[in-house]
Amino acid sequence: MYRSCECTGPGVARWLTDQGHDVASVYDENPGIDDSTVIAWASDETRILVTNDKDFGERVFRDRRAHAGVILLRLDDERTPHKISVLRDLLRDHSDRLEGNFVVATEDRIRFG
């Protein structure tokens, strides 16, 4: 089980919750907060941030922001079922490598940074 802070939409948050993860959803709890606040919130609560917003890469690398882990979904198909499919595969195959890492997941590739 992961503690996650999710900002990819309510469908992904529900799916993660249904899988037994402790989810704090930006969409449900703090809609409209800025990226700096989101990453600080996730870090403060030791949550892996799940997002499809590439600006978080800039925050982590350029601004050297502390984080408990970031999963960036860079998908051509942004529909919820597709996000869930890619996330399911990532959690199944790489769950031991997520904490503290910046992970970029595409349809056909996983990159750890």
C-alpha positions as CSV (number, residue, x, y, z in Angstrom):
1,M,0.0,0.0,0.0
2,Y,1.2,3.5,-0.8
3,R,0.3,6.8,0.5
4,S,-0.3,8.9,-2.5
5,C,-1.3,12.4,-3.4
6,E,-3.1,12.3,-6.7
7,C,-3.8,15.0,-9.2
8,T,-4.8,13.0,-12.3
9,G,-8.6,13.1,-11.8
10,P,-11.2,11.5,-9.5
11,G,-11.4,8.2,-11.4
12,V,-7.7,7.4,-10.8
13,A,-8.1,8.4,-7.1
14,R,-11.1,6.1,-6.7
15,W,-9.2,3.2,-8.4
16,L,-6.1,3.7,-6.1
17,T,-8.4,3.8,-3.1
18,D,-10.2,0.7,-4.2
19,Q,-6.7,-1.0,-4.5
20,G,-6.1,-0.2,-0.8
21,H,-3.9,2.8,-1.1
22,D,-4.2,5.8,1.2
23,V,-5.1,8.5,-1.2
24,A,-5.3,12.3,-0.8
25,S,-6.9,13.7,-3.9
26,V,-6.1,17.2,-5.0
27,Y,-9.3,17.2,-7.0
28,D,-11.4,16.3,-4.0
29,E,-9.6,18.0,-1.1
30,N,-7.8,21.1,-2.5
31,P,-8.9,21.9,-6.0
32,G,-7.0,24.9,-7.5
33,I,-3.9,24.8,-5.3
34,D,-0.7,25.6,-7.1
35,D,2.0,23.1,-7.9
36,S,4.4,24.2,-5.2
37,T,1.7,23.7,-2.6
38,V,0.8,20.2,-4.0
39,I,4.4,19.0,-3.9
40,A,5.0,20.4,-0.4
41,W,1.7,18.8,0.8
42,A,2.7,15.4,-0.7
43,S,6.2,15.7,0.7
44,D,5.1,16.8,4.2
45,E,2.7,13.8,4.4
46,T,5.2,11.4,2.8
47,R,3.0,10.7,-0.2
48,I,4.0,9.7,-3.7
49,L,2.6,12.3,-6.0
50,V,0.8,10.8,-9.1
51,T,0.3,13.4,-11.8
52,N,0.1,14.0,-15.5
53,D,1.4,17.6,-15.1
54,K,5.0,17.8,-16.4
55,D,5.6,21.0,-14.4
56,F,6.3,18.8,-11.4
57,G,9.5,17.7,-13.1
58,E,10.6,21.3,-13.2
59,R,9.8,21.7,-9.6
60,V,11.7,18.6,-8.5
61,F,14.8,19.0,-10.7
62,R,15.2,22.7,-11.4
63,D,13.9,24.0,-8.0
64,R,15.3,20.9,-6.2
65,R,12.1,20.4,-4.3
66,A,12.0,17.7,-1.7
67,H,9.5,14.8,-2.5
68,A,8.6,11.4,-1.3
69,G,8.3,10.2,-4.9
70,V,6.6,11.4,-8.1
71,I,4.9,9.4,-10.8
72,L,4.5,11.4,-14.0
73,L,2.1,9.8,-16.5
74,R,3.1,11.1,-19.9
75,L,0.4,9.4,-22.0
76,D,-1.0,10.0,-25.5
77,D,-4.3,8.7,-24.3
78,E,-5.3,10.7,-21.2
79,R,-8.6,8.9,-20.6
80,T,-9.0,7.5,-17.1
81,P,-9.1,3.8,-18.0
82,H,-5.8,4.1,-19.9
83,K,-4.2,6.0,-17.0
84,I,-5.3,3.2,-14.6
85,S,-4.0,0.5,-17.0
86,V,-0.5,2.1,-17.1
87,L,-0.5,2.8,-13.4
88,R,-1.6,-0.8,-12.6
89,D,1.3,-2.1,-14.6
90,L,3.7,0.3,-13.0
91,L,2.6,-0.7,-9.5
92,R,2.7,-4.4,-10.3
93,D,6.2,-4.4,-11.9
94,H,8.0,-1.6,-10.1
95,S,6.4,-1.0,-6.7
96,D,9.7,-1.5,-4.9
97,R,11.3,1.4,-6.8
98,L,8.7,4.2,-6.4
99,E,9.4,5.8,-3.1
100,G,11.8,8.7,-3.3
101,N,12.2,8.5,-7.1
102,F,10.9,10.6,-10.0
103,V,9.2,8.1,-12.4
104,V,8.0,8.9,-15.9
105,A,5.6,6.4,-17.3
106,T,4.5,6.3,-20.9
107,E,2.6,3.7,-22.8
108,D,5.7,1.7,-23.6
109,R,8.4,2.9,-21.2
110,I,9.2,3.5,-17.6
111,R,12.1,5.9,-16.7
112,F,13.4,6.4,-13.2
113,G,15.2,9.7,-12.5
